[in-house]
Amino acid sequence: MPTNLCRFNLFASSLLIVFLGTLSTAHARRASKESGPTTTVVIDAGHGGYDRGGIPGQRVVEKEMTLDVAQRLKKVLSANGYRVVMTRDSDVFVPLGTRVAIANAYADAIFVSVHFNSAKRSGASGIETYFYDRESLPLASAIHYFVAGGAPSSNRNVRRRGYYVLRKNRNPAVLVECGFLTNPSEAALAQSASYRQKLAEEIAAGVRGRSTVASARSTTRVATGESIPLQPYIDQTRVTKSKSSRSKRSHKKSTRRKKKSSKSGGSEAKTSSKSQEG
């Protein structure tokens, strides 16, 4: 009898251990799911290899700045539990199609392309963030909210534009311009390791905070203690298209004028030539 009782107690204890273990595992999984990120972040360091980025004669090389910020961002996000994929992790050229293909290979991914701006006018300055698909607006809003808020530069707003890496992405995708390398003040900041680290941390804060941004269909513009405001944006897709169509129309008119001119007589052509010269 004591032997049977001992066996029963041992069996009951085993069942209890298994039951508690199952509960513990389920709880751990649930806690991990609730507190730990499961998203893949595809970080795209702009340019690379023979593509320096920027404009001709630019002193600070964009491809070097973007790679450094991207690598710092990778460390910050990895430390926060995200799975991070880099489109490039060294000074190599990666075609735009390949960058998009890498992002589209992950169903749960978000895509963050890191760039710096440039302009012929050295006074141009500021932070701007681009998106294309409406589903990407919360991510763009969050990243811009932190980067523009943490930088001593002007806020050039969130902008909608059809850049290839945004337009062809099936996942939420943004492109953040971290300042103008042709602006002496912003170029000096970009060359500071501590500032590049700050940029990486602000972008990471935007990635973490994207879920607290109001829906893209909402008109909320004010932040609360638990949320990030949805940013207003400038739609540059139509502007670019209209400029392009005007350019095409003017090119067609110019071509027609040239054809008519070539059909004119020799003396008329000479007169025209003289009037152009002086």
Secondary structure, DSSP 8 states (H G I E B T S, - for coil): -HHHHHHHHHHHHHHHHHHHHHHHHHHHHHHHHHHS---EEEEEE--BTTB--S-TT-SS-HHHHHHHHHHHHHHHHHHTT-EEEES-SSS----HHHHHHHHHT-TTEEEEEEEEE--SSTT---EEEEE-SGGGHHHHHHHHHHHHHHSSS-EEEEEE---HHHHT-SS-EEEEEEEETTSHHHHHHHT-HHHHHHHHHHHHHHHHHGGGB--TT-------TT-B----EEE-HHHHHHHHHHHHHHHHHHHHHHHHHHHS-HHHHHHHHHHHH-
